[in-house]
Amino acid sequence: DRSLLNNQSISGVKTMKIILVFLFVASLALSAGAEKDFSSLDSAASPETKSRFAMLDDVRILANGLLQLGHGLKDFVHKTKGQMNDIFQKLYIFDRSFNELSLQTSEIKEEEEQLRQTTARLQINNEEIKNLSQEMNLKIEDLIQNKIQLQEKVWGLEDKVTKLTIIQPTVQETNEISSLKAFVEQQDNHIKLLHKIVEDQHVQLDKQHNQIMELEDKLHHIELQELTENSFTEEQQEPKASSSAAQNSTVVTYKLEGAAPDCTALYNSGTRSSGIYTIQPNSSEAFDVYCEMKFGTSWTVIQNRVDGSLDFNQTWDAYAKGFGDLNEEFWLGLNKTYSITKQGDYILRIELQDWKDNKRYIEYAFSLGGPETDYVLQLSRISGSIPNALPEQTELRFSTADHDMAVINNFDCPQNYLGGWWHSECEETNLNGKYVAPRSKGRLDRSKGLYWKPRKGRYYLLKSTKIMIHPTDLKIFE
């Protein structure tokens, strides 16, 4: 915009220069014509009135041209003035938006730097504690060796005492025995104390490790939010509110009027305990959800499977409305999930645990369509600790055995693999399939089970799954 303004200013200056040159040339032409008329006045045989009228015609023509040029210049000035006002207004809006975005970005970077410094300090403390624990273990091993040696000496003394039961020991031998016994008891007490110190150090190490993992998760979500805020375009006249408050343990709380639109809004209002809460998304009826408080914010759980106590081979209507117990296994419902996600942009997080208790996760940016589209799902992977098994940038329609859109593509996933899901080729994954333990035999049962299958890789037979959503834009909850 500024370059356009400069170009228009330069164009106006050039136009003014051209007009001045034209006026100068016109004046010269008039002077020359007048001199010519006066010089030919004496010699010409035509009367004086004819020369005078010819000169007035030239003046009228020139005056008419100058008048038209003046009108054109006036129109140009008005047009240029309007364009300059529009450009100044756009520059003002852009500068204001850019300044606000810069302030929010600076705050996010400061919080990120503080978390990085805290993580670095905790890692240093963790290393120091590990070194101290190793030194104490070495000392304990030395003490154990000393104890063994002392026990051997005690056993030898006990043999001597047994032999002296008949013969009365001397006073010197009695003092020696008592001294050795006291020393052994002192060493035992010292070893017990060291064992207690080592146990305390291990507990502290576990706490430090958990704090480091929580800080790393917070850093990951702050970087994701910063990436979202930086996607600012010229069409935006007001920047979106920063979600850094949701990533900080000392978030600003808001007073809610009525039911909250989301679990994150409950967290921002001061709620810190995981459990069942009532929410009411925009233009929707109120309903209960399970809110899980973790990573310095709150996630809305839309699916949970832990032990296979609930049959997920349900009808289309059941998947639309939801089923199960929110305290145990459940499916929240496509209608409820859609009413939440249509409030803004959301992240989809899938947490998996196999039968060896290995835990993995994967996160997507996603969009969910309404019932008229069969709840079409589109995914874009953000991060994770397991290979992707769902097609990205592809419209995946939800289907069940009694409402199967996949028949159009000559495959019938819900009937073959049980449970409703966003199927594409019936092989990538099925988190709503039959719950099958590893002891089950037979290829058919395993293919119907709860599994995660990357396109290039083996089947991951799963023990538990959890699907959660979290908004990337918290402006809707202020």
N, C-alpha and C positions, 0 to 999 in steps of 0.2 A: 504493500500500500504506500509506503514512503517513497519507493522508487517511482511509482505512478504519479505521486504528487510532484516530485521533482521534475519529471518529464513534462507534466502539464504546465508547470511554472516556466520552464525553459521555452516551451512552445508559445506561451503568451508573450514572453519577451521578444521572441523572434517576430511574431505577428506585429507587435508595436513598432519594431524597427522597420519592417516592410512598409507600414502605413506612413511613417515619417519620411522614408525615402520617396514614396509615391507623391506625397505632398510637396516635397522639395522639387521633384522633377516637374510636377504640374505648374509650380510657380515659375520655374525657368521657362517652361513652354509658353506661359501667358506673357512673360516679359519679352520673349523673342517675337511672339506674334504681334505684340503692341508696337515694338520697334519697327517691325516690317511694315505695319500699316501706316505708321507716321512717315517712314522714308518714302513710301510709294504714294503719299498723299499729294505731293507737289507735282510729280511727273505723270501720274495716271490721269487719263482723260475722263474716268468715271466720276460721278459726283460724290461729295463728302458723306452723304447719308448712306450710301451703299456700303462703304468701308466701315462705318460705325455699326450698322446692323449685323454685318458678318462677325464682327468682334463680339457683340452681345450674344450671338448664337453660340459661339465657342465657350463663352463664360457659362451660359446656361447648361451646356452639355457637361462641362467640368463640374458644375455645382450639383447636377443630378447624380453624377458618378460618385462625388464625395458624399452625398446624402445616403446613397445606397451602401457605400462602404461604411458609413457611420452606423447605419442600422445593423449591418452584419457584425461590426465590431461590438455593438451593444449586446446583441444576442449571444455572441461568443463569450463576452464578459459574464453575463448572467449564467450561462451554462457552466463556465469554468468555476464560478463562485459556488454553484450548487454541488458540483463534483468535489470541490475542495471541502465543503461542509460535510458531505458524506464520508469522505476519506478521514477527516479529523474525528468524526464520530466513531468510525470503525477502529481507528488507532486508539481512541480513549478506551473503548470496550476491551480491545486486545490487551492494552497495557494493564488495565485493572485485573482482568482474568489471569494474565501471566504473573502478576505480582502475588495474587492469592495462591496460585499453584506453586510458586516458588517458596512461599512461606510454609505451605503444607509439606512440600518435599524436604525442606530443611529440617522440619520437626521430625519427620520420619527418619531421616539420616542420623539425626542426633540420638534418637532412641535406639536405632540399630547399632550405632557406635557404642553406646552404653552397654547394650546386651553383649556385644562382642568383647568389650573389656571385662565384663563380669564373667563371661565364659572362659576367657584367657586366665583370669585369676583363679577360677575354680579348677581349671586344668592343672595350673601350677601347684595348687594345694593338693590336688589329687596325686600328682607325681611325688610330692614331698611325703604324703602319708604312705604311699606305696613303698618308698625307700625306707621310711621309718619302720614300716611293718616287716620288710625284709630283714632289716638289722635286728629287730626284736625276735624274729624267727630264728636267726642265727644264734642269738644269745640264749634262746630257749633250748636249742639243740645242744649248745655247750653245757647248759645247766643240767639237761637230761643225762648227758654223758657223765658229768660230775656226780649226779645222783646215783647213777649205776655203779660208779666206782665206790661211792660212799656206802651203798647198799652191800657191795661185796665186802667192804671193810667191816660193816656192821655184822654181816653173817659170820665173818671170821671172829669177831669179838663175841658173838653169841656162842660160837663153838668153845671159845675160851671160857666164857661164863659157865657153860655146861660142864666143862671139865673142872672148873673151880667150885662147882657145887659141893664137892667133897672137901676140897682144900680151901681154906679161908683166904680170899684175895687180900693183897696188901692195900694200904691206904692209897698209894700212888696209882695202882691199877684201877681202883674204884673211881678215883678222880678222872682218870683218862677215859674210862667208859662213859661217865656222866657227861664229860666234855664233848665226846663224839656224838652222843645222842642229842645233845642240845644243838650241835652244829647241823646234824641231819634234819632236825625239826625246823631250824631256821631256813635251811635250803628249800625244804618242802613248801614252807610259807611263801618264800620268795618266788618259787616256780608258779604257785597258784596265783599270786598277784600278777605275774607277767602274763599268764593265760587270760586273766580278766582284762588286762590292758589290750592284749591282741584282739580279743572279742569286741571290745569297744571300738578299736580302730577299724575292724571290718565293718561294723555297723555304720561308722562315719563314712567309710569308703562307699558303701552302698548309697547313702544319702547324697554324697557328692555326685555320684554317677547319675542318679535320678535327676538331680538339679541340672546337670549338664545336658541330659537328653531333653528336658523341658525347655531349656534355653535355646537349644538347636531348633526345636520345633517352632518356638516363637520367632526366631530369626527367619526361618523358612516362610512363615506366613507374613512377616513384615516385608520381605523381599517381593513376595507375590503381590501384596497390596500396593507397593511402590511401583511395580510394573503396571498394575491396573490404572493407577493415577496418572502415569506418564503417557497414557494413550489419549492425550488431549488433542482435540481437533479444532480448526478455526470456526466450525459451526457452533461449538459450545460457547455460550455467552456467560454461563455460570458454572464454575468447577464443582464437581461432586464432592460431598463431604468425605473427609479422610476416615478410614476405618482403623486408624492407629489406636483409637481408644479401645477397640475390641481386642487388640493384641497386648495391651499393657495390663498388668495385674492391678494397677491403681486407676481403673477406668473411671470416667465421669458418669455418674448415674443420672438417669432421666426419670421423671415422674410420669407413669403411664396413666392414661385415662381410659378405663375399660380394659378389655382383654388385650394382651400383647399380640402383634402380628406374626411373631416368630420367637424361637428360643433365644436368639441373639438379643432381641429386645428385652427379654426377661433378664438376661445376664447384665445388660447395660443398666437396668433399673435396680440392680443390687442382688439378684438371685445368684447363689453360688453352689447350690446342691443339685446333683443330678437326680432326676425323677420325672414323674408324670405331671404335666401342667396343661392348662387350657389356653389355647391361642385362638385368635380370630383374624386371619389374613383379610386384606382389603376385599370388599364386596363378596364375603363368604360367611357361612355360618360358623359358629364357634365349635371346636372339637378338641379332644385330648391328644397330646403327643408326648413322646419320651424325649426329654432334653438331657444331653450328655455334656457336662461341663469339663472341658479339657483344652489344653494349649492356650490358656488365657482367654477363652471365650466359650460359647455354647453352640452345640451342633444339634440339629433336628434329625433324629433317627427315623428312617423310613423302612428299614428291614433289619431283623435280628434273628439269627439262628444259632442255637447253642447245643442242642441235644437231640433233635429230631422228634420232639414230643408233639409237634404240630404238622399236619399233613398240608403241604403246599400245592398239591394237585387239586386246585380249586377252579371254579368257573370264572367266566369273564366278569360277571356282576360282582363276584366276591373280590376279585382283584381291583375292580374299580372302587368299591366301597371300603375295602380293608377287612382284615380278619386277624384273630389271635389275641393274646394277652400282652399289653404293653410292658408288663413286668417280666415277661418271659420271651417266648417266640412270637413274632407278629409280622404282618405286612400292613403298613400304614394306610395304603389305598392310593390309587392313581389320581382320583379326584382331589383328595386332600393335598397330595404332593404338588399337583398342578396349581392349585389355588395359592400355595406358598411361593412356588418358583416364578409365577407370573408377576410377582411384586418387584422383581429386579434380577440381576445377574447372580448366579450361584455356582459354588464348587461342589462336585460330587466326590466323596471320599469312600472307598471300599476297603475295609479291613478284613484280612483273611488269616486263618490259623489252621495249619495242617495237623495231622495226627501225631507228629513229633513235637508239637507245641511250638513250632517255628511261626513267628508272626510277621506278616508282610502287609503292605498297603499300596494303594495307587490312587491318584487324584486326577480328576478331569474338570476342565471347563465344559459346561454342557447347557443344552436348551431342551425343554420338554414341551411338546405340543399338547393341545387339548383333546377332548374325546372325539371331535370331528376328524382328527388326524390319526386316530387309534394311538394317541399318546406317543407320537413319533419322537425318537431320541437321537440327538447328535452330540458327539463327544470330541474332545480335543485334549490329549494327555498333557498334564502339567508336570507331574513328578511321581515317584514311586520306587519301591524296593522289589518289585516283581515285574517280569515282562508283560507287556500289554497283550490282552486277549480279546479286546473288543475293537471292531472296525472304527477308524476315526473318519471324521468328515463324511459320514454316511448316514442316511435317514433309516433308522431302525424302528420298525413298527412293533408295538407290543401285541402278543398273540397268546391265546390259550387253546386248549383242545376244542372248545365249543365256539371259538371266534378266531379262526386261524387265517391270517392274511398271507402266510407263507406258502399256501397251496398254489398261489399264482406263479411262484418260482419253482414249482415241481418238487417241493420238499415239505414235509409235515412234521416240524420239530416238536410241538407240544404233545402230540400223541405218542411219538417215539421216545421222547426224553422226559415227559411229565413236568408239570408246573408251568406257569406263565412266565414269559421272558421276552426281551427284545432280541429275537433270533435273527440270524442272517444266513448262516450256512450250517447250522446245527452242530458245530464242532468247536467253537471258540470257548464258550463257557455257559454254565447254567446254574446260577446261584439260587434258583427256586426249584431245583430238581429234588429227586428223592434222596433222603438222608441215608447214606450207606457207610457202614464202618469198614475199616480195612480187612477185617476177617471175612467179609462177604466174598464169595467166590463166583466166578462166572463173568464173562465179558459183558453180557447184557445188563446185569445189575450195576456194574461199575459205570457203564455208559449212561445209566439213568441217574447216577448219583450226583452229589454236590461237588462240583469240580471247577477248576480254572485251567483252561487249555490254550496257551499261546499257539499261534499259527505254526511256529517252528519250535517244538519243545514237547515235553511229556505232559501227562495229566497230573494235576495237583489235586488229589482227593482231600477234601476239606472237612475239618472238624467243626468250625464255626465261621460265620460271616456276619458282617455288619455294614450297612449302607447308610451314610449320613450326608446331609447337605448343610451348607453354610453360605451366607450372602457375601459377595465381594464389594457391595456398595451399601453402607450403613445409613445413607441419607434418608431412606424410607422409614427408619425407626426413630428418628429424632423428634 
